[in-house]
Amino acid sequence: MTEKIETGSILTGKVTGIQPYGAFVALDENTQGLVHISEITHGYVKDINEHLKVGDEIKVKVLSVDEEAGKIGLSIRATEEAPAQTAPRPKKPRKRQAAAIIPETEGQQGFNTLKDKLQEWIEQSSR
């Protein structure tokens, strides 16, 4: 790995391979790094192939350099300006359906509290 690659630097690289989890980018003849799928662009990326293809020249920012493991973490997203946040649309109030008013007729029972019904139940059970 070359010593000139430092965390935070912005470089130009060439996409050499694409996997479901990210894209491999050659920074020079001897050095290659990985752009994780979450660092491809702002927003959700379902398929990397919709954004990159092998051979593309791209600008990347170096996120991390692990000399011992020989790994370089890269980001395309960090080289782009974040899209402006749009305010969420206000939710429309839901229309509530009014409960139907049913007139009481003789012999029809409506809602009674337990206290009101207790005496009636005692009388019914003793019959």
C-alpha positions in Angstrom: 0.0 0.0 0.0 1.3 3.4 -0.8 1.9 6.0 1.9 0.4 8.9 -0.1 -3.2 7.8 0.5 -4.4 9.6 3.6 -7.8 9.6 5.4 -9.8 12.6 4.2 -8.2 12.9 0.8 -10.2 13.0 -2.4 -9.0 10.9 -5.3 -10.0 9.8 -8.7 -10.4 6.0 -9.1 -11.7 3.4 -11.6 -14.4 0.9 -10.7 -12.8 -2.6 -11.1 -15.5 -4.8 -9.6 -19.1 -4.7 -8.2 -20.5 -6.9 -5.5 -23.9 -6.7 -3.8 -22.3 -5.0 -0.8 -20.1 -2.5 -2.6 -17.8 -1.5 -5.4 -14.1 -2.0 -5.7 -12.1 1.0 -6.9 -8.5 1.0 -8.2 -6.8 4.2 -6.9 -3.5 3.4 -8.7 -1.8 0.3 -10.2 -1.2 -1.2 -6.8 -3.9 0.1 -4.5 -7.6 -0.7 -4.4 -10.3 0.3 -2.0 -14.0 -0.5 -1.4 -17.0 1.8 -1.6 -19.6 0.2 0.7 -23.2 0.3 -0.7 -24.2 2.8 2.0 -21.5 5.2 0.6 -22.5 5.1 -3.1 -24.9 8.1 -2.9 -27.3 9.9 -0.6 -30.5 8.0 0.0 -31.2 4.3 -0.4 -29.3 2.1 -2.9 -31.1 -1.2 -3.8 -28.8 -2.2 -6.6 -25.3 -0.7 -7.1 -25.5 -1.5 -10.8 -28.1 1.2 -11.2 -25.4 3.8 -10.1 -22.0 2.3 -11.2 -20.5 0.0 -13.8 -17.1 -1.5 -14.2 -14.7 1.0 -15.8 -16.4 4.1 -14.5 -14.0 6.9 -13.4 -15.2 8.3 -10.1 -14.2 10.7 -7.5 -13.9 9.2 -4.0 -13.1 10.3 -0.5 -10.8 8.1 1.7 -12.7 7.3 4.9 -10.3 4.9 6.4 -6.9 3.2 5.8 -6.0 0.0 7.5 -2.4 -0.7 6.7 -2.3 -4.0 8.5 -5.3 -5.5 6.8 -4.5 -3.7 3.6 -8.0 -2.2 3.4 -9.1 1.2 2.3 -12.6 2.5 2.9 -13.9 4.9 0.3 -17.0 7.0 -0.2 -18.6 8.6 -3.3 -21.4 10.1 -1.2 -18.9 12.2 0.8 -17.7 14.0 -2.4 -21.3 15.0 -3.3 -23.4 17.7 -1.7 -26.3 16.4 0.3 -29.7 17.0 -1.3 -31.9 19.6 0.4 -34.3 18.2 2.9 -37.9 18.6 1.9 -40.4 19.3 4.6 -42.7 16.4 5.2 -46.2 17.0 3.8 -48.8 17.7 6.6 -51.2 14.9 7.1 -54.8 15.5 6.2 -57.1 15.1 9.2 -59.0 11.9 9.0 -62.8 12.2 8.8 -64.5 10.4 11.6 -67.8 8.8 11.0 -70.3 9.8 13.6 -72.0 7.1 15.7 -75.5 6.4 14.6 -78.1 7.6 17.1 -80.6 4.8 17.6 -83.8 5.8 19.4 -84.7 3.5 22.4 -87.8 1.6 21.9 -89.7 -0.2 24.6 -88.2 -3.5 25.7 -84.9 -2.6 24.1 -81.9 -2.6 26.4 -79.2 -0.1 26.0 -75.9 0.3 27.9 -76.3 -0.1 31.6 -73.6 -0.1 34.3 -72.9 -3.3 36.3 -74.3 -1.6 39.4 -77.6 -1.0 37.6 -77.8 -4.6 36.2 -76.7 -6.3 39.4 -80.1 -6.2 41.1 -81.8 -7.5 38.0 -79.3 -10.4 37.7 -79.9 -11.4 41.4 -83.6 -11.5 40.8 -83.2 -13.5 37.6 -81.0 -16.1 39.3 -83.3 -16.6 42.2 -86.3 -17.6 40.0 
